[in-house]
Every structure is written in structure tokens, then in C-alpha cells.
Amino acid sequence: MATINYYGLTKKGSVTVALTVTIDQLITAIATDEVLATEYYTVSAMNDFSKSSLTYGDSSTTLTQLGLADGGTVLCTTNQTGSKQERQLQKLAIAAKTRTVDGYTRVTLDATQLPTLYSGNDIVDNANSGGLVEGRPWTAVASIRALLSGSGQTAYDAASSDAFFAVSQTDYNAVVAGVASVSTVGPTDAEFASTAGSPFSAAYIVTYPQAAATVPASNYILGFKATTAYTNQQWRIYGGPTFKSTSPVYSQISTSSPSTGATLGTYYYLRKAPAAQAATTYIGIYGTQSLTMTAAGTFTGGGYTNSPFTAWNNWTTNMPKVQVIITPTAVV
């Protein structure tokens, strides 16, 4: 594996990939790291700008053929193909991501609030029948903090951006009720409430069946609740760009790994200021102790994998008792 540094569309960063992957796979890794759509990118080798995704085949040229080695650097620029409408929306999406990083209170994009828009390559005047809206085309994000109790706000303030933090059931339910369009990924409410089934051993990522594991693009992974029969259980939420992806492999969503301590039962977690998923993401659960499983329903179509998470095994028994909540509404 090699570390490839990049100057991205919103930040400077690095990804770890094999030098045998293609330019297209490198773009996917960078886009995942920046939480943007892959079609926004072109990349060039910093040691030779003539070598780029524009001059080589994205899906066949490897990083070695591009002239990159471990520690190499690429420059990302915006894709200039497509219609003016596509490029306008691309610029707005990148700006929205930058606003999130820079701490703006208005980060949710509503392009319909612009005075003029593109339709294909044609300019279309927007009537703005209700009048021009303050802050257009950005709207204010929902505030998780405002929905929390005093102790919940203290936990929120202590948490880092993007981190999961523990809250009470009351605070968790208040956020589920107070944020628009919250839905769940993983076990249904009935399955989550079922008695515990046989445990699943630690050191594996377990993914739900595809339909129960899918987080659509532009949704925010807002938090989760989990039941454990084991002390000092830690949970890590993972995600992949395709179901049971092996290249790139599933990676951890948020660097935080919340832990139960010594008390058994159900725990509740929220996530402070998450970024939207740039593309459809498929959820997996990793537990540092044996995962508590549901006793209701079946797990047909799921799978499990262990480090380095490059080969999946089919799994046809019950689901981890970890239910993730998501929303298309921007939250802080």
C-alpha cells in the first residue's frame, strides 16, 4: 500500500491505496475522503502535469503508469465537461462542502432560490415569486444542540465535530422527533426490540442485507442506538461505496469509537456536525467485543469480513442490535 497526497477541491489530504489501482479508483478514494461526488474530479500528477486523468484512461491506467510512487502527490481540479447546468450544480456542491468545513451556519443548498439557473446550457430566469430569500441559495442548518437537555448540550459541546457522543434515551428521541425526515438503517424497531440472539465474535465488520444497509447520497449519518450484553463494548460504524466493496475497502465513518463502560443494556449516540455522504454508502458495524444480535428476522443477503476487510463472507443469521439514524436535512 502507498500514501498518495492530494490537493483536493476543498482541502489538502492523503489516501492509502495500492499503486496498482487505477486513476478512477484513486479519484473514488479522494472523493470519499472529501465527501464529494467522483464526477467532479480530474487529477494530475504533481511531478508531471502532462500526466492526468484527461490524458490517460481513468479505468485502465494504474498509479504506477501515472508516475506516482509512495508519498506522491496529485492535484485535483474540477471536471469541465458536461452542460453548464451540471457545472453550476458542481460548483455549488463544492461551495456547500467548503461552507460546512469553514463553520457557516447556512450550508444547505437550495438552488431554486437563485435568481437565474441553467437548464442544460440555457439560462432560465427564476421568478422568485415569494421574493428573494435571505442568504440564498443557502438555508440554515437544523441545530441538534437546541433539542438537547442541559446534560446533552454539555456532551455536545465537549464533542469534536463529526464525532459520536453518548446521550440519554430522552435526548436521542428528542432529536429523532425534532429533525426533519429522520429514517433508520439496520434492524427495524421490532427487530431491535427483540430478545438477544446468539453473539457474533469481535474483530469483524458485519453488514446488513443491502436494503437495510443503504444510506442514500446526500444523507447525513446522524447517530445510532445499540444494545450490548458485554462490558466495555465499543462500536465503530463503517461504510463502503458499493455493497460489500473490496476496492476501496469499507472505512470507518467518524474517527470516534464510543464505548459502553461496565453497564449493560441499550446505549444512545448522536453525531456532532456530520458531513453529508457524497455518494450512496453501505453501512457495516464493527464491535470490539462480541456483538449482540437480534433474535427476530433473518440476515439473508448480509455479510461479514475481518481486517483488512477485502473479502466478504455471506451471512444468513440475525442482525447486530445497532440501528443507525439518517436524514437528508443538514444538521449541526
MARTI-743850 format. One record per residue (C-alpha): chain; residue number from 1; x, y, z. Coordinates in pm, 1 decimal, decimal comma. Example, Ala and Ser with C-alpha at 12.3 -4.5 7.8 and 13.67 -1.06 7.14 Angstrom:
BEGIN
PT unit pos        u        v        w
PT    A   1   1230,0   -450,0    780,0
PT    A   2   1367,0   -106,0    714,0
END
This chain:
BEGIN
PT unit pos        u        v        w
PT    A   1      0,0      0,0      0,0
PT    A   2    109,6    358,1    -62,7
PT    A   3     22,5    701,2     72,6
PT    A   4    -88,1    939,5   -201,3
PT    A   5   -116,2   1305,0   -102,4
PT    A   6   -365,2   1528,4   -276,5
PT    A   7   -458,6   1892,3   -315,4
PT    A   8   -834,3   1847,2   -327,6
PT    A   9  -1134,4   2055,5   -422,4
PT    A  10  -1195,2   2158,4    -59,1
PT    A  11   -885,0   2056,9    137,7
PT    A  12   -536,1   1906,8    136,6
PT    A  13   -526,9   1540,5    242,4
PT    A  14   -397,6   1192,9    174,5
PT    A  15   -536,9    846,2     99,2
PT    A  16   -388,0    499,7    130,5
PT    A  17   -418,2    288,3   -184,1
PT    A  18   -219,6     29,4   -377,1
PT    A  19     -8,4    164,3   -664,0
PT    A  20   -178,9    -95,0   -883,3
PT    A  21   -520,1     74,9   -854,7
PT    A  22   -646,9    281,5  -1144,8
PT    A  23   -679,4    658,0  -1169,4
PT    A  24  -1054,5    610,0  -1144,4
PT    A  25  -1014,9    419,8   -815,7
PT    A  26   -782,8    692,0   -683,4
PT    A  27  -1046,7    954,7   -767,0
PT    A  28  -1306,1    745,1   -581,1
PT    A  29  -1081,3    728,4   -272,9
PT    A  30  -1018,8   1105,4   -277,4
PT    A  31  -1386,6   1187,1   -338,5
PT    A  32  -1483,9    961,1    -47,8
PT    A  33  -1230,9   1137,8    176,2
PT    A  34  -1361,0   1481,3     74,9
PT    A  35  -1725,8   1363,9     75,4
PT    A  36  -1792,3   1482,9   -278,8
PT    A  37  -1912,3   1316,4   -598,2
PT    A  38  -1648,6   1139,8   -810,7
PT    A  39  -1768,1   1305,3  -1130,4
PT    A  40  -1645,9   1643,3  -1001,2
PT    A  41  -1278,4   1545,1  -1033,6
PT    A  42   -986,7   1543,6  -1269,2
PT    A  43   -641,8   1463,0  -1125,2
PT    A  44   -286,7   1535,3  -1242,0
PT    A  45     48,3   1407,1  -1114,1
PT    A  46    226,4   1696,1   -941,9
PT    A  47    565,7   1575,6  -1069,5
PT    A  48    442,0   1585,8  -1430,5
PT    A  49    122,2   1777,8  -1505,2
PT    A  50    106,4   1626,0  -1853,9
PT    A  51      5,0   1300,4  -1685,5
PT    A  52   -356,7   1335,1  -1580,4
PT    A  53   -697,6   1173,3  -1591,5
PT    A  54   -765,5   1381,2  -1904,2
PT    A  55   -473,7   1233,1  -2097,6
PT    A  56   -493,5    875,4  -1968,1
PT    A  57   -779,4    628,2  -1940,2
PT    A  58   -929,3    659,4  -1591,5
PT    A  59  -1039,9    298,4  -1569,6
PT    A  60   -727,6    128,4  -1706,2
PT    A  61   -419,8    338,5  -1618,1
PT    A  62   -257,7    248,7  -1285,1
PT    A  63    -92,7    493,2  -1047,6
PT    A  64    247,6    345,6  -1134,8
PT    A  65    180,3    421,7  -1501,4
PT    A  66     83,7    773,3  -1397,1
PT    A  67    433,6    809,2  -1249,4
PT    A  68    328,5    802,6   -883,2
PT    A  69    517,7    634,0   -600,0
PT    A  70    461,3    607,4   -226,0
PT    A  71    438,6    964,1    -94,2
PT    A  72    349,0   1104,0   -435,8
PT    A  73    108,7   1395,3   -479,2
PT    A  74   -175,3   1472,4   -717,7
PT    A  75   -357,0   1797,1   -792,1
PT    A  76   -736,9   1780,4   -815,5
PT    A  77   -924,3   2021,8  -1039,8
PT    A  78  -1291,9   2043,7  -1127,3
PT    A  79  -1425,7   1849,3  -1420,9
PT    A  80  -1507,5   2094,9  -1700,6
PT    A  81  -1707,8   1854,7  -1917,0
PT    A  82  -2085,2   1836,3  -1912,3
PT    A  83  -2351,4   2103,1  -1951,3
PT    A  84  -2346,6   2446,5  -1788,7
PT    A  85  -2622,9   2323,5  -1558,7
PT    A  86  -2408,5   2031,6  -1440,2
PT    A  87  -2107,6   2258,9  -1384,5
PT    A  88  -2318,9   2512,7  -1195,2
PT    A  89  -2451,5   2246,1   -959,5
PT    A  90  -2099,9   2105,1   -920,7
PT    A  91  -1961,9   2444,5   -813,7
PT    A  92  -2248,9   2490,8   -569,1
PT    A  93  -2195,3   2144,8   -415,6
PT    A  94  -1824,7   2215,1   -367,1
PT    A  95  -1908,7   2553,8   -215,1
PT    A  96  -2157,7   2385,9     19,3
PT    A  97  -1889,7   2145,3    139,5
PT    A  98  -1645,2   2433,0    193,4
PT    A  99  -1907,3   2622,0    394,0
PT    A 100  -1951,4   2314,9    618,2
PT    A 101  -1577,2   2294,1    681,5
PT    A 102  -1549,7   2667,8    748,9
PT    A 103  -1832,4   2670,5   1004,7
PT    A 104  -2100,4   2872,5    824,8
PT    A 105  -2448,0   2849,1    977,8
PT    A 106  -2607,9   2841,9    632,4
PT    A 107  -2478,2   2538,5    443,8
PT    A 108  -2782,7   2365,4    296,0
PT    A 109  -2808,6   2431,6    -76,7
PT    A 110  -3142,5   2519,2   -236,3
PT    A 111  -3057,6   2606,2   -597,9
PT    A 112  -3420,0   2701,0   -668,6
PT    A 113  -3357,9   3022,1   -468,7
PT    A 114  -3109,5   3155,5   -728,7
PT    A 115  -3234,2   3442,7   -948,0
PT    A 116  -3117,8   3258,6  -1261,6
PT    A 117  -3044,0   2894,6  -1332,3
PT    A 118  -2915,3   2682,3  -1616,8
PT    A 119  -3127,2   2419,6  -1786,0
PT    A 120  -2874,1   2224,5  -1989,1
PT    A 121  -2677,8   2510,1  -2147,9
PT    A 122  -2965,7   2760,1  -2149,8
PT    A 123  -3017,1   3036,5  -1891,6
PT    A 124  -3356,4   3029,5  -1720,8
PT    A 125  -3486,8   3325,3  -1521,0
PT    A 126  -3629,6   3231,4  -1184,1
PT    A 127  -3942,7   3427,4  -1098,7
PT    A 128  -3875,1   3410,7   -722,4
PT    A 129  -4246,7   3465,6   -675,5
PT    A 130  -4212,3   3487,2   -298,2
PT    A 131  -3931,4   3739,1   -323,9
PT    A 132  -3556,8   3689,0   -285,0
PT    A 133  -3472,9   3484,7     23,4
PT    A 134  -3212,3   3597,5    276,1
PT    A 135  -2885,7   3408,2    236,2
PT    A 136  -2992,4   3249,1    -97,2
PT    A 137  -2916,3   2983,6   -208,7
PT    A 138  -2809,8   2871,7    141,5
PT    A 139  -3050,4   2786,5    421,5
PT    A 140  -2974,6   2747,3    790,2
PT    A 141  -2899,7   2400,4    923,5
PT    A 142  -3100,1   2225,6   1194,3
PT    A 143  -2945,1   2254,0   1539,0
PT    A 144  -2917,6   1926,9   1729,6
PT    A 145  -2792,9   2117,6   2032,2
PT    A 146  -3114,6   2316,4   2065,4
PT    A 147  -3312,1   1991,1   2102,0
PT    A 148  -3098,2   1855,0   2386,7
PT    A 149  -3130,4   1878,6   2763,4
PT    A 150  -2868,4   2061,4   2968,6
PT    A 151  -2657,2   1746,5   3012,5
PT    A 152  -2698,1   1666,5   2644,8
PT    A 153  -2575,7   2013,5   2549,6
PT    A 154  -2274,9   1967,3   2776,0
PT    A 155  -2190,9   1640,8   2595,3
PT    A 156  -2245,8   1811,5   2259,9
PT    A 157  -2011,1   2099,6   2349,5
PT    A 158  -1738,8   1857,5   2464,2
PT    A 159  -1755,0   1650,4   2144,4
PT    A 160  -1540,8   1719,8   1839,3
PT    A 161  -1707,8   1790,8   1505,6
PT    A 162  -1801,4   1466,5   1326,6
PT    A 163  -1768,3   1260,8   1649,1
PT    A 164  -2032,8   1037,6   1806,2
PT    A 165  -2115,3   1126,7   2167,7
PT    A 166  -2333,7    949,8   2425,5
PT    A 167  -2675,3   1089,6   2518,9
PT    A 168  -2978,7    978,9   2715,7
PT    A 169  -3269,6    798,3   2552,0
PT    A 170  -3478,7   1111,2   2608,8
PT    A 171  -3230,8   1333,2   2421,6
PT    A 172  -3194,4   1076,8   2143,1
PT    A 173  -3571,8   1057,6   2096,3
PT    A 174  -3596,7   1437,6   2100,1
PT    A 175  -3353,2   1463,2   1808,7
PT    A 176  -3528,9   1185,5   1613,6
PT    A 177  -3857,5   1372,7   1658,8
PT    A 178  -3715,1   1722,4   1607,6
PT    A 179  -3500,4   1680,5   1295,0
PT    A 180  -3692,5   1654,9    967,8
PT    A 181  -3713,0   1330,9    769,9
PT    A 182  -3517,2   1100,9   1004,8
PT    A 183  -3518,3    734,9    897,3
PT    A 184  -3337,5    422,3   1016,2
PT    A 185  -3078,5    183,5    872,6
PT    A 186  -3036,1   -169,3   1008,2
PT    A 187  -3289,7   -357,5   1221,7
PT    A 188  -3649,1   -240,5   1225,4
PT    A 189  -3787,0   -111,3   1554,8
PT    A 190  -3948,6   -453,0   1617,9
PT    A 191  -3625,1   -638,0   1539,9
PT    A 192  -3422,6   -402,5   1756,8
PT    A 193  -3665,2   -456,3   2046,7
PT    A 194  -3644,3   -836,1   2016,9
PT    A 195  -3463,3  -1050,0   2272,8
PT    A 196  -3092,9  -1105,9   2216,9
PT    A 197  -2983,8  -1382,4   1981,3
PT    A 198  -2653,2  -1566,0   1958,4
PT    A 199  -2349,1  -1334,6   1982,5
PT    A 200  -2118,1  -1263,4   1690,5
PT    A 201  -1745,4  -1262,0   1767,7
PT    A 202  -1544,0   -939,3   1766,7
PT    A 203  -1289,9   -811,6   1511,4
PT    A 204  -1531,0   -835,4   1218,3
PT    A 205  -1733,4   -582,9   1022,9
PT    A 206  -2088,0   -713,5    977,2
PT    A 207  -2310,0   -559,8    709,0
PT    A 208  -2686,9   -581,5    698,5
PT    A 209  -2873,6   -702,0    387,2
PT    A 210  -2832,0   -440,7    114,5
PT    A 211  -3178,0   -286,4    150,4
PT    A 212  -3125,5   -247,2    526,5
PT    A 213  -2768,2   -115,6    490,5
PT    A 214  -2817,2    164,5    237,1
PT    A 215  -2759,4    532,4    315,6
PT    A 216  -2861,6    733,5      6,0
PT    A 217  -2630,8   1004,5   -127,0
PT    A 218  -2665,0   1349,1     35,8
PT    A 219  -2791,3   1197,2    363,4
PT    A 220  -2630,4   1262,6    699,9
PT    A 221  -2547,4    976,4    936,6
PT    A 222  -2688,6   1136,3   1249,1
PT    A 223  -2638,4    878,1   1524,2
PT    A 224  -2723,4    526,0   1639,2
PT    A 225  -2856,9    318,3   1926,1
PT    A 226  -2708,7    -17,4   2022,2
PT    A 227  -2770,8   -296,1   2269,8
PT    A 228  -2491,3   -495,6   2430,8
PT    A 229  -2463,2   -780,2   2681,2
PT    A 230  -2090,3   -717,6   2715,4
PT    A 231  -1894,8   -470,0   2926,4
PT    A 232  -1668,6   -210,6   2765,0
PT    A 233  -1817,4   -269,2   2421,4
PT    A 234  -1704,9    -22,6   2155,9
PT    A 235  -1890,7     32,8   1830,4
PT    A 236  -1749,0    162,3   1506,1
PT    A 237  -1968,2    248,8   1210,7
PT    A 238  -1811,5    164,5    873,6
PT    A 239  -1922,5    240,2    519,0
PT    A 240  -1839,3    134,9    165,1
PT    A 241  -1910,0    295,6   -175,5
PT    A 242  -2055,9    -28,3   -313,4
PT    A 243  -2225,9   -311,0   -127,0
PT    A 244  -1961,1   -547,3     16,7
PT    A 245  -1695,4   -331,1   -150,8
PT    A 246  -1339,4   -466,4   -157,0
PT    A 247  -1170,1   -185,9   -353,1
PT    A 248  -1181,3     58,7   -193,8
PT    A 249  -1245,3   -132,1    129,6
PT    A 250  -1500,1    -18,9    387,5
PT    A 251  -1365,4    265,7    600,9
PT    A 252  -1465,9    400,0    942,2
PT    A 253  -1727,4    674,7    947,4
PT    A 254  -1613,0    926,0   1210,4
PT    A 255  -1291,7    855,1   1397,3
PT    A 256  -1474,4    820,8   1730,3
PT    A 257  -1544,3    475,2   1878,8
PT    A 258  -1795,6    524,1   2161,8
PT    A 259  -1782,1    274,6   2447,8
PT    A 260  -2040,3    145,0   2697,6
PT    A 261  -1829,8    116,7   3007,6
PT    A 262  -1934,0   -154,1   3254,5
PT    A 263  -2313,8   -115,5   3243,5
PT    A 264  -2508,9   -347,6   3013,1
PT    A 265  -2814,6   -252,7   2808,7
PT    A 266  -2907,1     -8,2   2530,9
PT    A 267  -2694,2    297,1   2456,0
PT    A 268  -2771,0    607,6   2250,5
PT    A 269  -2531,1    820,8   2044,2
PT    A 270  -2557,6   1132,0   1830,4
PT    A 271  -2302,6   1275,8   1587,1
PT    A 272  -2193,3   1637,3   1602,4
PT    A 273  -2186,9   1832,9   1271,7
PT    A 274  -2160,6   1536,1   1032,2
PT    A 275  -2086,0   1585,1    663,1
PT    A 276  -2332,1   1456,1    404,4
PT    A 277  -2247,3   1130,2    230,6
PT    A 278  -2134,3   1234,3   -118,2
PT    A 279  -2245,1    905,0   -271,0
PT    A 280  -2465,8    615,5   -168,8
PT    A 281  -2299,0    440,8    126,9
PT    A 282  -2348,7     89,9    263,2
PT    A 283  -2323,1     54,8    640,0
PT    A 284  -2131,0   -207,6    836,5
PT    A 285  -2090,1   -249,7   1214,0
PT    A 286  -1767,9   -334,3   1398,8
PT    A 287  -1767,4   -424,4   1766,7
PT    A 288  -1461,0   -467,3   1985,9
PT    A 289  -1646,9   -724,6   2199,4
PT    A 290  -1894,9   -987,0   2078,1
PT    A 291  -2183,3   -811,1   1903,7
PT    A 292  -2529,6   -862,9   2046,1
PT    A 293  -2759,6   -988,5   1770,8
PT    A 294  -3135,3   -966,6   1723,2
PT    A 295  -3347,9  -1275,1   1775,2
PT    A 296  -3615,2  -1164,1   1528,0
PT    A 297  -3593,3  -1168,8   1148,6
PT    A 298  -3315,7  -1310,0    935,0
PT    A 299  -2999,8  -1163,7    791,7
PT    A 300  -3012,6  -1317,1    442,0
PT    A 301  -2802,8  -1116,2    197,1
PT    A 302  -2568,6   -964,3    453,5
PT    A 303  -2205,8  -1049,5    510,5
PT    A 304  -1903,8  -1024,3    735,9
PT    A 305  -1534,9   -955,7    684,4
PT    A 306  -1229,1   -912,5    903,4
PT    A 307   -919,8   -696,8    866,7
PT    A 308   -806,0   -587,7    609,3
PT    A 309  -1176,0   -609,3    504,2
PT    A 310  -1100,4   -721,3    148,0
PT    A 311  -1306,6  -1042,2    126,6
PT    A 312  -1668,9  -1084,9    234,3
PT    A 313  -1848,0  -1398,6    356,6
PT    A 314  -2223,0  -1439,0    323,7
PT    A 315  -2418,5  -1416,7    648,0
PT    A 316  -2769,9  -1554,7    687,2
PT    A 317  -2847,4  -1526,8   1057,8
PT    A 318  -2963,5  -1230,8   1269,8
PT    A 319  -2867,8   -862,4   1264,9
PT    A 320  -2644,5   -670,9   1508,7
PT    A 321  -2862,0   -475,5   1750,3
PT    A 322  -2730,4   -145,0   1618,4
PT    A 323  -2979,8     85,9   1446,7
PT    A 324  -2837,4    388,0   1261,9
PT    A 325  -3041,6    705,4   1204,6
PT    A 326  -3002,6    918,8    891,6
PT    A 327  -3158,3   1233,6    749,3
PT    A 328  -3134,1   1437,9    427,6
PT    A 329  -3158,9   1751,8    645,6
PT    A 330  -2829,5   1925,3    723,2
PT    A 331  -2756,1   1921,0   1096,2
PT    A 332  -2501,2   2066,1   1341,7
END
